[in-house]
Amino acid sequence: MDVYVTLGADDSIVATETMTGTAILVLNGKPVRTPLTPLAGGILSGDTRLAVPEGVKGAVQLTGPDGAMFRAKF
C-alpha cells in the first residue's frame, strides 16, 4: 500500500523522508494497522499482508519531523 502526500491546490509533493505513519484499514470487518515507511517522492509505503479490496475504508496518521500530526480518513 502506498500513500502519496501532497499539499495545496497544485498537489505539490511533500518530502516524506523524515515522516512516520500508520494506516488503519478495515479488512474483513476488523481494523488492520500497518506501519508506513517513507520513500522518496512524497510516498510512504506499507505492507498489509492481506488483499486490499477496491473501496476499502480506513485512515492514515502521519507524523512530521517536528512532531506535528496529520490524519485523514478515506
CHARMM-style PDB file with segment names, atoms N, HN, CA, C and O in Angstrom:
ATOM      1  N   MET     1       0.840  -1.153   0.000  1.00  0.00      PROA
ATOM      2  CA  MET     1       0.000   0.000   0.000  1.00  0.00      PROA
ATOM      3  C   MET     1       0.896   1.230   0.000  1.00  0.00      PROA
ATOM      4  O   MET     1       1.840   1.321   0.784  1.00  0.00      PROA
ATOM      5  N   ASP     2       0.597   2.166  -0.875  1.00  0.00      PROA
ATOM      6  HN  ASP     2      -0.170   2.093  -1.512  1.00  0.00      PROA
ATOM      7  CA  ASP     2       1.362   3.407  -0.951  1.00  0.00      PROA
ATOM      8  C   ASP     2       0.451   4.588  -0.631  1.00  0.00      PROA
ATOM      9  O   ASP     2      -0.698   4.638  -1.069  1.00  0.00      PROA
ATOM     10  N   VAL     3       0.981   5.536   0.139  1.00  0.00      PROA
ATOM     11  HN  VAL     3       1.914   5.495   0.495  1.00  0.00      PROA
ATOM     12  CA  VAL     3       0.281   6.777   0.464  1.00  0.00      PROA
ATOM     13  C   VAL     3       1.088   7.910  -0.158  1.00  0.00      PROA
ATOM     14  O   VAL     3       2.267   8.084   0.151  1.00  0.00      PROA
ATOM     15  N   TYR     4       0.449   8.676  -1.031  1.00  0.00      PROA
ATOM     16  HN  TYR     4      -0.509   8.534  -1.282  1.00  0.00      PROA
ATOM     17  CA  TYR     4       1.097   9.809  -1.677  1.00  0.00      PROA
ATOM     18  C   TYR     4       0.724  11.069  -0.909  1.00  0.00      PROA
ATOM     19  O   TYR     4      -0.458  11.339  -0.700  1.00  0.00      PROA
ATOM     20  N   VAL     5       1.720  11.840  -0.487  1.00  0.00      PROA
ATOM     21  HN  VAL     5       2.681  11.620  -0.656  1.00  0.00      PROA
ATOM     22  CA  VAL     5       1.484  13.032   0.331  1.00  0.00      PROA
ATOM     23  C   VAL     5       1.730  14.266  -0.528  1.00  0.00      PROA
ATOM     24  O   VAL     5       2.839  14.503  -1.007  1.00  0.00      PROA
ATOM     25  N   THR     6       0.655  15.052  -0.711  1.00  0.00      PROA
ATOM     26  HN  THR     6      -0.246  14.860  -0.321  1.00  0.00      PROA
ATOM     27  CA  THR     6       0.751  16.286  -1.481  1.00  0.00      PROA
ATOM     28  C   THR     6       0.124  17.419  -0.678  1.00  0.00      PROA
ATOM     29  O   THR     6      -0.563  17.184   0.316  1.00  0.00      PROA
ATOM     30  N   LEU     7       0.368  18.643  -1.119  1.00  0.00      PROA
ATOM     31  HN  LEU     7       0.926  18.833  -1.926  1.00  0.00      PROA
ATOM     32  CA  LEU     7      -0.095  19.814  -0.385  1.00  0.00      PROA
ATOM     33  C   LEU     7      -0.643  20.849  -1.350  1.00  0.00      PROA
ATOM     34  O   LEU     7      -0.055  21.099  -2.403  1.00  0.00      PROA
ATOM     35  N   GLY     8      -1.759  21.445  -0.995  1.00  0.00      PROA
ATOM     36  HN  GLY     8      -2.236  21.243  -0.140  1.00  0.00      PROA
ATOM     37  CA  GLY     8      -2.303  22.577  -1.731  1.00  0.00      PROA
ATOM     38  C   GLY     8      -3.045  22.207  -2.998  1.00  0.00      PROA
ATOM     39  O   GLY     8      -3.115  21.045  -3.397  1.00  0.00      PROA
ATOM     40  N   ALA     9      -3.595  23.238  -3.612  1.00  0.00      PROA
ATOM     41  HN  ALA     9      -3.538  24.182  -3.287  1.00  0.00      PROA
ATOM     42  CA  ALA     9      -4.397  23.061  -4.816  1.00  0.00      PROA
ATOM     43  C   ALA     9      -3.590  22.531  -5.989  1.00  0.00      PROA
ATOM     44  O   ALA     9      -4.142  21.909  -6.896  1.00  0.00      PROA
ATOM     45  N   ASP    10      -2.265  22.777  -5.974  1.00  0.00      PROA
ATOM     46  HN  ASP    10      -1.816  23.282  -5.236  1.00  0.00      PROA
ATOM     47  CA  ASP    10      -1.438  22.310  -7.084  1.00  0.00      PROA
ATOM     48  C   ASP    10      -0.823  20.932  -6.812  1.00  0.00      PROA
ATOM     49  O   ASP    10      -0.009  20.451  -7.600  1.00  0.00      PROA
ATOM     50  N   ASP    11      -1.212  20.292  -5.689  1.00  0.00      PROA
ATOM     51  HN  ASP    11      -1.873  20.683  -5.049  1.00  0.00      PROA
ATOM     52  CA  ASP    11      -0.717  18.957  -5.333  1.00  0.00      PROA
ATOM     53  C   ASP    11       0.806  18.882  -5.294  1.00  0.00      PROA
ATOM     54  O   ASP    11       1.391  17.926  -5.802  1.00  0.00      PROA
ATOM     55  N   SER    12       1.457  19.888  -4.693  1.00  0.00      PROA
ATOM     56  HN  SER    12       0.981  20.665  -4.280  1.00  0.00      PROA
ATOM     57  CA  SER    12       2.910  19.881  -4.536  1.00  0.00      PROA
ATOM     58  C   SER    12       3.326  18.687  -3.694  1.00  0.00      PROA
ATOM     59  O   SER    12       2.709  18.410  -2.665  1.00  0.00      PROA
ATOM     60  N   ILE    13       4.361  17.979  -4.116  1.00  0.00      PROA
ATOM     61  HN  ILE    13       4.862  18.203  -4.952  1.00  0.00      PROA
ATOM     62  CA  ILE    13       4.859  16.812  -3.393  1.00  0.00      PROA
ATOM     63  C   ILE    13       5.505  17.261  -2.087  1.00  0.00      PROA
ATOM     64  O   ILE    13       6.266  18.229  -2.064  1.00  0.00      PROA
ATOM     65  N   VAL    14       5.200  16.557  -1.008  1.00  0.00      PROA
ATOM     66  HN  VAL    14       4.582  15.771  -1.027  1.00  0.00      PROA
ATOM     67  CA  VAL    14       5.757  16.837   0.303  1.00  0.00      PROA
ATOM     68  C   VAL    14       6.884  15.848   0.571  1.00  0.00      PROA
ATOM     69  O   VAL    14       6.724  14.652   0.329  1.00  0.00      PROA
ATOM     70  N   ALA    15       8.018  16.330   1.066  1.00  0.00      PROA
ATOM     71  HN  ALA    15       8.147  17.302   1.262  1.00  0.00      PROA
ATOM     72  CA  ALA    15       9.128  15.435   1.415  1.00  0.00      PROA
ATOM     73  C   ALA    15       8.697  14.555   2.586  1.00  0.00      PROA
ATOM     74  O   ALA    15       8.303  15.065   3.635  1.00  0.00      PROA
ATOM     75  N   THR    16       8.771  13.249   2.410  1.00  0.00      PROA
ATOM     76  HN  THR    16       9.091  12.835   1.558  1.00  0.00      PROA
ATOM     77  CA  THR    16       8.312  12.305   3.433  1.00  0.00      PROA
ATOM     78  C   THR    16       9.454  11.548   4.100  1.00  0.00      PROA
ATOM     79  O   THR    16       9.211  10.713   4.971  1.00  0.00      PROA
ATOM     80  N   GLU    17      10.682  11.823   3.711  1.00  0.00      PROA
ATOM     81  HN  GLU    17      10.879  12.501   3.004  1.00  0.00      PROA
ATOM     82  CA  GLU    17      11.821  11.048   4.186  1.00  0.00      PROA
ATOM     83  C   GLU    17      11.960  11.055   5.707  1.00  0.00      PROA
ATOM     84  O   GLU    17      12.500  10.104   6.274  1.00  0.00      PROA
ATOM     85  N   THR    18      11.485  12.105   6.380  1.00  0.00      PROA
ATOM     86  HN  THR    18      11.047  12.877   5.919  1.00  0.00      PROA
ATOM     87  CA  THR    18      11.606  12.189   7.834  1.00  0.00      PROA
ATOM     88  C   THR    18      10.258  12.010   8.540  1.00  0.00      PROA
ATOM     89  O   THR    18      10.142  12.295   9.732  1.00  0.00      PROA
ATOM     90  N   MET    19       9.256  11.546   7.820  1.00  0.00      PROA
ATOM     91  HN  MET    19       9.351  11.315   6.852  1.00  0.00      PROA
ATOM     92  CA  MET    19       7.930  11.313   8.405  1.00  0.00      PROA
ATOM     93  C   MET    19       7.797   9.862   8.859  1.00  0.00      PROA
ATOM     94  O   MET    19       8.504   8.973   8.385  1.00  0.00      PROA
ATOM     95  N   THR    20       6.873   9.652   9.787  1.00  0.00      PROA
ATOM     96  HN  THR    20       6.299  10.374  10.173  1.00  0.00      PROA
ATOM     97  CA  THR    20       6.450   8.301  10.146  1.00  0.00      PROA
ATOM     98  C   THR    20       4.947   8.254   9.955  1.00  0.00      PROA
ATOM     99  O   THR    20       4.288   9.293   9.907  1.00  0.00      PROA
ATOM    100  N   GLY    21       4.409   7.058   9.849  1.00  0.00      PROA
ATOM    101  HN  GLY    21       4.945   6.215   9.888  1.00  0.00      PROA
ATOM    102  CA  GLY    21       2.976   6.973   9.651  1.00  0.00      PROA
ATOM    103  C   GLY    21       2.424   5.590   9.920  1.00  0.00      PROA
ATOM    104  O   GLY    21       3.159   4.607  10.016  1.00  0.00      PROA
ATOM    105  N   THR    22       1.103   5.544  10.039  1.00  0.00      PROA
ATOM    106  HN  THR    22       0.506   6.342   9.962  1.00  0.00      PROA
ATOM    107  CA  THR    22       0.366   4.307  10.222  1.00  0.00      PROA
ATOM    108  C   THR    22      -0.904   4.389   9.395  1.00  0.00      PROA
ATOM    109  O   THR    22      -1.577   5.419   9.380  1.00  0.00      PROA
ATOM    110  N   ALA    23      -1.227   3.315   8.716  1.00  0.00      PROA
ATOM    111  HN  ALA    23      -0.680   2.478   8.729  1.00  0.00      PROA
ATOM    112  CA  ALA    23      -2.508   3.199   8.025  1.00  0.00      PROA
ATOM    113  C   ALA    23      -3.365   2.225   8.820  1.00  0.00      PROA
ATOM    114  O   ALA    23      -2.876   1.199   9.294  1.00  0.00      PROA
ATOM    115  N   ILE    24      -4.633   2.548   8.962  1.00  0.00      PROA
ATOM    116  HN  ILE    24      -5.030   3.381   8.577  1.00  0.00      PROA
ATOM    117  CA  ILE    24      -5.577   1.666   9.633  1.00  0.00      PROA
ATOM    118  C   ILE    24      -6.686   1.380   8.629  1.00  0.00      PROA
ATOM    119  O   ILE    24      -7.473   2.262   8.287  1.00  0.00      PROA
ATOM    120  N   LEU    25      -6.737   0.139   8.165  1.00  0.00      PROA
ATOM    121  HN  LEU    25      -6.097  -0.577   8.443  1.00  0.00      PROA
ATOM    122  CA  LEU    25      -7.731  -0.272   7.183  1.00  0.00      PROA
ATOM    123  C   LEU    25      -8.732  -1.216   7.830  1.00  0.00      PROA
ATOM    124  O   LEU    25      -8.378  -1.975   8.733  1.00  0.00      PROA
ATOM    125  N   VAL    26      -9.969  -1.175   7.376  1.00  0.00      PROA
ATOM    126  HN  VAL    26     -10.256  -0.559   6.643  1.00  0.00      PROA
ATOM    127  CA  VAL    26     -10.973  -2.123   7.852  1.00  0.00      PROA
ATOM    128  C   VAL    26     -11.051  -3.242   6.818  1.00  0.00      PROA
ATOM    129  O   VAL    26     -11.611  -3.072   5.735  1.00  0.00      PROA
ATOM    130  N   LEU    27     -10.472  -4.397   7.178  1.00  0.00      PROA
ATOM    131  HN  LEU    27     -10.017  -4.535   8.058  1.00  0.00      PROA
ATOM    132  CA  LEU    27     -10.437  -5.554   6.289  1.00  0.00      PROA
ATOM    133  C   LEU    27     -11.164  -6.718   6.951  1.00  0.00      PROA
ATOM    134  O   LEU    27     -10.884  -7.069   8.097  1.00  0.00      PROA
ATOM    135  N   ASN    28     -12.089  -7.301   6.227  1.00  0.00      PROA
ATOM    136  HN  ASN    28     -12.317  -7.016   5.296  1.00  0.00      PROA
ATOM    137  CA  ASN    28     -12.886  -8.412   6.767  1.00  0.00      PROA
ATOM    138  C   ASN    28     -13.560  -8.029   8.077  1.00  0.00      PROA
ATOM    139  O   ASN    28     -13.688  -8.858   8.977  1.00  0.00      PROA
ATOM    140  N   GLY    29     -13.995  -6.761   8.189  1.00  0.00      PROA
ATOM    141  HN  GLY    29     -13.890  -6.087   7.457  1.00  0.00      PROA
ATOM    142  CA  GLY    29     -14.697  -6.292   9.369  1.00  0.00      PROA
ATOM    143  C   GLY    29     -13.830  -5.977  10.569  1.00  0.00      PROA
ATOM    144  O   GLY    29     -14.354  -5.651  11.635  1.00  0.00      PROA
ATOM    145  N   LYS    30     -12.516  -6.065  10.424  1.00  0.00      PROA
ATOM    146  HN  LYS    30     -12.090  -6.330   9.559  1.00  0.00      PROA
ATOM    147  CA  LYS    30     -11.608  -5.815  11.549  1.00  0.00      PROA
ATOM    148  C   LYS    30     -10.577  -4.758  11.168  1.00  0.00      PROA
ATOM    149  O   LYS    30     -10.140  -4.715  10.018  1.00  0.00      PROA
ATOM    150  N   PRO    31     -10.178  -3.897  12.122  1.00  0.00      PROA
ATOM    151  CA  PRO    31      -9.130  -2.921  11.830  1.00  0.00      PROA
ATOM    152  C   PRO    31      -7.758  -3.589  11.726  1.00  0.00      PROA
ATOM    153  O   PRO    31      -7.388  -4.413  12.563  1.00  0.00      PROA
ATOM    154  N   VAL    32      -7.019  -3.220  10.694  1.00  0.00      PROA
ATOM    155  HN  VAL    32      -7.319  -2.550  10.015  1.00  0.00      PROA
ATOM    156  CA  VAL    32      -5.667  -3.733  10.484  1.00  0.00      PROA
ATOM    157  C   VAL    32      -4.728  -2.532  10.455  1.00  0.00      PROA
ATOM    158  O   VAL    32      -4.850  -1.664   9.591  1.00  0.00      PROA
ATOM    159  N   ARG    33      -3.790  -2.484  11.403  1.00  0.00      PROA
ATOM    160  HN  ARG    33      -3.691  -3.190  12.105  1.00  0.00      PROA
ATOM    161  CA  ARG    33      -2.808  -1.393  11.486  1.00  0.00      PROA
ATOM    162  C   ARG    33      -1.555  -1.784  10.707  1.00  0.00      PROA
ATOM    163  O   ARG    33      -1.024  -2.882  10.869  1.00  0.00      PROA
ATOM    164  N   THR    34      -1.095  -0.869   9.861  1.00  0.00      PROA
ATOM    165  HN  THR    34      -1.527   0.023   9.729  1.00  0.00      PROA
ATOM    166  CA  THR    34       0.077  -1.111   9.040  1.00  0.00      PROA
ATOM    167  C   THR    34       1.041   0.062   9.170  1.00  0.00      PROA
ATOM    168  O   THR    34       0.676   1.186   8.828  1.00  0.00      PROA
ATOM    169  N   PRO    35       2.267  -0.165   9.657  1.00  0.00      PROA
ATOM    170  CA  PRO    35       3.252   0.920   9.698  1.00  0.00      PROA
ATOM    171  C   PRO    35       3.612   1.353   8.278  1.00  0.00      PROA
ATOM    172  O   PRO    35       3.679   0.533   7.363  1.00  0.00      PROA
ATOM    173  N   LEU    36       3.840   2.640   8.113  1.00  0.00      PROA
ATOM    174  HN  LEU    36       3.785   3.307   8.857  1.00  0.00      PROA
ATOM    175  CA  LEU    36       4.222   3.197   6.819  1.00  0.00      PROA
ATOM    176  C   LEU    36       5.669   3.658   6.876  1.00  0.00      PROA
ATOM    177  O   LEU    36       6.074   4.353   7.808  1.00  0.00      PROA
ATOM    178  N   THR    37       6.437   3.270   5.883  1.00  0.00      PROA
ATOM    179  HN  THR    37       6.109   2.705   5.126  1.00  0.00      PROA
ATOM    180  CA  THR    37       7.856   3.601   5.782  1.00  0.00      PROA
ATOM    181  C   THR    37       8.038   4.670   4.707  1.00  0.00      PROA
ATOM    182  O   THR    37       7.481   4.543   3.617  1.00  0.00      PROA
ATOM    183  N   PRO    38       8.810   5.725   4.995  1.00  0.00      PROA
ATOM    184  CA  PRO    38       8.997   6.778   3.993  1.00  0.00      PROA
ATOM    185  C   PRO    38       9.852   6.317   2.823  1.00  0.00      PROA
ATOM    186  O   PRO    38      10.841   5.602   2.986  1.00  0.00      PROA
ATOM    187  N   LEU    39       9.437   6.750   1.637  1.00  0.00      PROA
ATOM    188  HN  LEU    39       8.634   7.330   1.505  1.00  0.00      PROA
ATOM    189  CA  LEU    39      10.189   6.557   0.399  1.00  0.00      PROA
ATOM    190  C   LEU    39      10.403   7.934  -0.218  1.00  0.00      PROA
ATOM    191  O   LEU    39       9.835   8.916   0.258  1.00  0.00      PROA
ATOM    192  N   ALA    40      11.191   8.019  -1.242  1.00  0.00      PROA
ATOM    193  HN  ALA    40      11.653   7.221  -1.629  1.00  0.00      PROA
ATOM    194  CA  ALA    40      11.414   9.289  -1.935  1.00  0.00      PROA
ATOM    195  C   ALA    40      10.172   9.664  -2.745  1.00  0.00      PROA
ATOM    196  O   ALA    40       9.340   8.809  -3.046  1.00  0.00      PROA
ATOM    197  N   GLY    41      10.054  10.922  -3.089  1.00  0.00      PROA
ATOM    198  HN  GLY    41      10.730  11.617  -2.844  1.00  0.00      PROA
ATOM    199  CA  GLY    41       8.990  11.365  -3.974  1.00  0.00      PROA
ATOM    200  C   GLY    41       7.637  11.548  -3.316  1.00  0.00      PROA
ATOM    201  O   GLY    41       6.611  11.455  -3.990  1.00  0.00      PROA
ATOM    202  N   GLY    42       7.609  11.807  -2.006  1.00  0.00      PROA
ATOM    203  HN  GLY    42       8.443  11.882  -1.458  1.00  0.00      PROA
ATOM    204  CA  GLY    42       6.348  12.071  -1.334  1.00  0.00      PROA
ATOM    205  C   GLY    42       5.508  10.843  -1.078  1.00  0.00      PROA
ATOM    206  O   GLY    42       4.281  10.931  -1.030  1.00  0.00      PROA
ATOM    207  N   ILE    43       6.153   9.688  -0.910  1.00  0.00      PROA
ATOM    208  HN  ILE    43       7.149   9.617  -0.948  1.00  0.00      PROA
ATOM    209  CA  ILE    43       5.418   8.429  -0.732  1.00  0.00      PROA
ATOM    210  C   ILE    43       5.798   7.788   0.596  1.00  0.00      PROA
ATOM    211  O   ILE    43       6.966   7.782   0.984  1.00  0.00      PROA
ATOM    212  N   LEU    44       4.796   7.248   1.286  1.00  0.00      PROA
ATOM    213  HN  LEU    44       3.847   7.252   0.970  1.00  0.00      PROA
ATOM    214  CA  LEU    44       5.009   6.354   2.424  1.00  0.00      PROA
ATOM    215  C   LEU    44       4.390   5.024   2.013  1.00  0.00      PROA
ATOM    216  O   LEU    44       3.346   5.001   1.361  1.00  0.00      PROA
ATOM    217  N   SER    45       5.023   3.925   2.388  1.00  0.00      PROA
ATOM    218  HN  SER    45       5.870   3.945   2.918  1.00  0.00      PROA
ATOM    219  CA  SER    45       4.581   2.618   1.921  1.00  0.00      PROA
ATOM    220  C   SER    45       4.503   1.624   3.069  1.00  0.00      PROA
ATOM    221  O   SER    45       5.295   1.683   4.009  1.00  0.00      PROA
ATOM    222  N   GLY    46       3.545   0.714   2.984  1.00  0.00      PROA
ATOM    223  HN  GLY    46       2.901   0.666   2.220  1.00  0.00      PROA
ATOM    224  CA  GLY    46       3.398  -0.332   3.994  1.00  0.00      PROA
ATOM    225  C   GLY    46       2.829  -1.594   3.379  1.00  0.00      PROA
ATOM    226  O   GLY    46       2.250  -1.555   2.293  1.00  0.00      PROA
ATOM    227  N   ASP    47       2.991  -2.706   4.064  1.00  0.00      PROA
ATOM    228  HN  ASP    47       3.462  -2.738   4.946  1.00  0.00      PROA
ATOM    229  CA  ASP    47       2.509  -4.000   3.586  1.00  0.00      PROA
ATOM    230  C   ASP    47       1.450  -4.521   4.549  1.00  0.00      PROA
ATOM    231  O   ASP    47       1.748  -4.812   5.707  1.00  0.00      PROA
ATOM    232  N   THR    48       0.218  -4.640   4.073  1.00  0.00      PROA
ATOM    233  HN  THR    48      -0.024  -4.403   3.133  1.00  0.00      PROA
ATOM    234  CA  THR    48      -0.871  -5.144   4.910  1.00  0.00      PROA
ATOM    235  C   THR    48      -0.826  -6.658   5.060  1.00  0.00      PROA
ATOM    236  O   THR    48      -1.446  -7.214   5.966  1.00  0.00      PROA
ATOM    237  N   ARG    49      -0.104  -7.316   4.184  1.00  0.00      PROA
ATOM    238  HN  ARG    49       0.400  -6.864   3.447  1.00  0.00      PROA
ATOM    239  CA  ARG    49      -0.025  -8.781   4.134  1.00  0.00      PROA
ATOM    240  C   ARG    49      -1.380  -9.424   3.858  1.00  0.00      PROA
ATOM    241  O   ARG    49      -1.533 -10.639   3.988  1.00  0.00      PROA
ATOM    242  N   LEU    50      -2.355  -8.613   3.480  1.00  0.00      PROA
ATOM    243  HN  LEU    50      -2.230  -7.626   3.374  1.00  0.00      PROA
ATOM    244  CA  LEU    50      -3.686  -9.082   3.103  1.00  0.00      PROA
ATOM    245  C   LEU    50      -4.087  -8.393   1.806  1.00  0.00      PROA
ATOM    246  O   LEU    50      -3.579  -7.318   1.485  1.00  0.00      PROA
ATOM    247  N   ALA    51      -4.993  -9.009   1.067  1.00  0.00      PROA
ATOM    248  HN  ALA    51      -5.405  -9.882   1.328  1.00  0.00      PROA
ATOM    249  CA  ALA    51      -5.522  -8.365  -0.129  1.00  0.00      PROA
ATOM    250  C   ALA    51      -6.380  -7.175   0.293  1.00  0.00      PROA
ATOM    251  O   ALA    51      -7.197  -7.286   1.207  1.00  0.00      PROA
ATOM    252  N   VAL    52      -6.193  -6.049  -0.368  1.00  0.00      PROA
ATOM    253  HN  VAL    52      -5.528  -5.959  -1.110  1.00  0.00      PROA
ATOM    254  CA  VAL    52      -6.956  -4.844  -0.056  1.00  0.00      PROA
ATOM    255  C   VAL    52      -7.966  -4.632  -1.182  1.00  0.00      PROA
ATOM    256  O   VAL    52      -7.583  -4.341  -2.315  1.00  0.00      PROA
ATOM    257  N   PRO    53      -9.261  -4.779  -0.870  1.00  0.00      PROA
ATOM    258  CA  PRO    53     -10.273  -4.637  -1.915  1.00  0.00      PROA
ATOM    259  C   PRO    53     -10.468  -3.189  -2.331  1.00  0.00      PROA
ATOM    260  O   PRO    53     -10.168  -2.268  -1.571  1.00  0.00      PROA
ATOM    261  N   GLU    54     -10.966  -2.996  -3.529  1.00  0.00      PROA
ATOM    262  HN  GLU    54     -11.210  -3.744  -4.147  1.00  0.00      PROA
ATOM    263  CA  GLU    54     -11.286  -1.662  -4.010  1.00  0.00      PROA
ATOM    264  C   GLU    54     -12.367  -1.066  -3.110  1.00  0.00      PROA
ATOM    265  O   GLU    54     -13.290  -1.770  -2.698  1.00  0.00      PROA
ATOM    266  N   GLY    55     -12.257   0.218  -2.806  1.00  0.00      PROA
ATOM    267  HN  GLY    55     -11.508   0.790  -3.140  1.00  0.00      PROA
ATOM    268  CA  GLY    55     -13.249   0.892  -1.983  1.00  0.00      PROA
ATOM    269  C   GLY    55     -13.102   0.651  -0.491  1.00  0.00      PROA
ATOM    270  O   GLY    55     -14.029   0.920   0.273  1.00  0.00      PROA
ATOM    271  N   VAL    56     -11.945   0.145  -0.064  1.00  0.00      PROA
ATOM    272  HN  VAL    56     -11.192  -0.073  -0.685  1.00  0.00      PROA
ATOM    273  CA  VAL    56     -11.716  -0.122   1.358  1.00  0.00      PROA
ATOM    274  C   VAL    56     -11.843   1.170   2.172  1.00  0.00      PROA
ATOM    275  O   VAL    56     -11.498   2.246   1.684  1.00  0.00      PROA
ATOM    276  N   LYS    57     -12.333   1.067   3.397  1.00  0.00      PROA
ATOM    277  HN  LYS    57     -12.613   0.193   3.794  1.00  0.00      PROA
ATOM    278  CA  LYS    57     -12.447   2.211   4.314  1.00  0.00      PROA
ATOM    279  C   LYS    57     -11.256   2.192   5.268  1.00  0.00      PROA
ATOM    280  O   LYS    57     -10.742   1.127   5.608  1.00  0.00      PROA
ATOM    281  N   GLY    58     -10.823   3.372   5.696  1.00  0.00      PROA
ATOM    282  HN  GLY    58     -11.241   4.237   5.420  1.00  0.00      PROA
ATOM    283  CA  GLY    58      -9.721   3.422   6.639  1.00  0.00      PROA
ATOM    284  C   GLY    58      -9.268   4.835   6.916  1.00  0.00      PROA
ATOM    285  O   GLY    58      -9.973   5.804   6.632  1.00  0.00      PROA
ATOM    286  N   ALA    59      -8.074   4.934   7.478  1.00  0.00      PROA
ATOM    287  HN  ALA    59      -7.502   4.148   7.709  1.00  0.00      PROA
ATOM    288  CA  ALA    59      -7.490   6.231   7.827  1.00  0.00      PROA
ATOM    289  C   ALA    59      -5.969   6.106   7.814  1.00  0.00      PROA
ATOM    290  O   ALA    59      -5.418   5.011   7.930  1.00  0.00      PROA
ATOM    291  N   VAL    60      -5.309   7.244   7.672  1.00  0.00      PROA
ATOM    292  HN  VAL    60      -5.756   8.134   7.578  1.00  0.00      PROA
ATOM    293  CA  VAL    60      -3.853   7.300   7.824  1.00  0.00      PROA
ATOM    294  C   VAL    60      -3.534   8.367   8.853  1.00  0.00      PROA
ATOM    295  O   VAL    60      -4.221   9.383   8.956  1.00  0.00      PROA
ATOM    296  N   GLN    61      -2.490   8.120   9.603  1.00  0.00      PROA
ATOM    297  HN  GLN    61      -1.931   7.294   9.520  1.00  0.00      PROA
ATOM    298  CA  GLN    61      -1.982   9.087  10.574  1.00  0.00      PROA
ATOM    299  C   GLN    61      -0.507   9.281  10.280  1.00  0.00      PROA
ATOM    300  O   GLN    61       0.264   8.322  10.291  1.00  0.00      PROA
ATOM    301  N   LEU    62      -0.112  10.519  10.016  1.00  0.00      PROA
ATOM    302  HN  LEU    62      -0.738  11.298  10.007  1.00  0.00      PROA
ATOM    303  CA  LEU    62       1.278  10.840   9.691  1.00  0.00      PROA
ATOM    304  C   LEU    62       1.837  11.782  10.747  1.00  0.00      PROA
ATOM    305  O   LEU    62       1.128  12.644  11.265  1.00  0.00      PROA
ATOM    306  N   THR    63       3.122  11.606  11.059  1.00  0.00      PROA
ATOM    307  HN  THR    63       3.698  10.906  10.638  1.00  0.00      PROA
ATOM    308  CA  THR    63       3.812  12.483  11.999  1.00  0.00      PROA
ATOM    309  C   THR    63       5.040  13.063  11.311  1.00  0.00      PROA
ATOM    310  O   THR    63       5.881  12.327  10.795  1.00  0.00      PROA
ATOM    311  N   GLY    64       5.135  14.377  11.308  1.00  0.00      PROA
ATOM    312  HN  GLY    64       4.452  14.975  11.727  1.00  0.00      PROA
ATOM    313  CA  GLY    64       6.264  15.059  10.693  1.00  0.00      PROA
ATOM    314  C   GLY    64       7.459  15.110  11.620  1.00  0.00      PROA
ATOM    315  O   GLY    64       7.350  14.725  12.785  1.00  0.00      PROA
ATOM    316  N   PRO    65       8.611  15.581  11.125  1.00  0.00      PROA
ATOM    317  CA  PRO    65       9.829  15.619  11.935  1.00  0.00      PROA
ATOM    318  C   PRO    65       9.709  16.549  13.145  1.00  0.00      PROA
ATOM    319  O   PRO    65      10.454  16.403  14.114  1.00  0.00      PROA
ATOM    320  N   ASP    66       8.770  17.507  13.093  1.00  0.00      PROA
ATOM    321  HN  ASP    66       8.165  17.625  12.306  1.00  0.00      PROA
ATOM    322  CA  ASP    66       8.584  18.423  14.216  1.00  0.00      PROA
ATOM    323  C   ASP    66       7.556  17.909  15.217  1.00  0.00      PROA
ATOM    324  O   ASP    66       7.244  18.591  16.192  1.00  0.00      PROA
ATOM    325  N   GLY    67       7.027  16.705  14.981  1.00  0.00      PROA
ATOM    326  HN  GLY    67       7.280  16.151  14.188  1.00  0.00      PROA
ATOM    327  CA  GLY    67       6.045  16.116  15.880  1.00  0.00      PROA
ATOM    328  C   GLY    67       4.611  16.447  15.522  1.00  0.00      PROA
ATOM    329  O   GLY    67       3.687  15.917  16.138  1.00  0.00      PROA
ATOM    330  N   ALA    68       4.403  17.310  14.540  1.00  0.00      PROA
ATOM    331  HN  ALA    68       5.154  17.741  14.038  1.00  0.00      PROA
ATOM    332  CA  ALA    68       3.044  17.656  14.108  1.00  0.00      PROA
ATOM    333  C   ALA    68       2.386  16.429  13.483  1.00  0.00      PROA
ATOM    334  O   ALA    68       3.014  15.685  12.729  1.00  0.00      PROA
ATOM    335  N   MET    69       1.094  16.231  13.815  1.00  0.00      PROA
ATOM    336  HN  MET    69       0.584  16.835  14.427  1.00  0.00      PROA
ATOM    337  CA  MET    69       0.375  15.068  13.315  1.00  0.00      PROA
ATOM    338  C   MET    69      -0.696  15.496  12.309  1.00  0.00      PROA
ATOM    339  O   MET    69      -1.290  16.569  12.420  1.00  0.00      PROA
ATOM    340  N   PHE    70      -0.921  14.630  11.331  1.00  0.00      PROA
ATOM    341  HN  PHE    70      -0.438  13.758  11.241  1.00  0.00      PROA
ATOM    342  CA  PHE    70      -1.950  14.837  10.328  1.00  0.00      PROA
ATOM    343  C   PHE    70      -2.738  13.551  10.199  1.00  0.00      PROA
ATOM    344  O   PHE    70      -2.152  12.470  10.137  1.00  0.00      PROA
ATOM    345  N   ARG    71      -4.048  13.646  10.157  1.00  0.00      PROA
ATOM    346  HN  ARG    71      -4.525  14.523  10.207  1.00  0.00      PROA
ATOM    347  CA  ARG    71      -4.898  12.466   9.996  1.00  0.00      PROA
ATOM    348  C   ARG    71      -5.848  12.681   8.836  1.00  0.00      PROA
ATOM    349  O   ARG    71      -6.328  13.791   8.605  1.00  0.00      PROA
ATOM    350  N   ALA    72      -6.113  11.613   8.114  1.00  0.00      PROA
ATOM    351  HN  ALA    72      -5.724  10.711   8.302  1.00  0.00      PROA
ATOM    352  CA  ALA    72      -7.071  11.668   7.019  1.00  0.00      PROA
ATOM    353  C   ALA    72      -7.839  10.354   6.974  1.00  0.00      PROA
ATOM    354  O   ALA    72      -7.278   9.282   7.205  1.00  0.00      PROA
ATOM    355  N   LYS    73      -9.134  10.454   6.673  1.00  0.00      PROA
ATOM    356  HN  LYS    73      -9.589  11.325   6.485  1.00  0.00      PROA
ATOM    357  CA  LYS    73      -9.982   9.275   6.510  1.00  0.00      PROA
ATOM    358  C   LYS    73     -10.311   9.097   5.039  1.00  0.00      PROA
ATOM    359  O   LYS    73     -10.367  10.063   4.278  1.00  0.00      PROA
ATOM    360  N   PHE    74     -10.525   7.858   4.653  1.00  0.00      PROA
ATOM    361  HN  PHE    74     -10.480   7.074   5.271  1.00  0.00      PROA
ATOM    362  CA  PHE    74     -10.958   7.579   3.289  1.00  0.00      PROA
ATOM    363  C   PHE    74     -11.917   6.427   3.279  1.00  0.00      PROA
ATOM    364  OT1 PHE    74     -12.399   6.034   2.216  1.00  0.00      PROA
TER     365      PHE     74
END
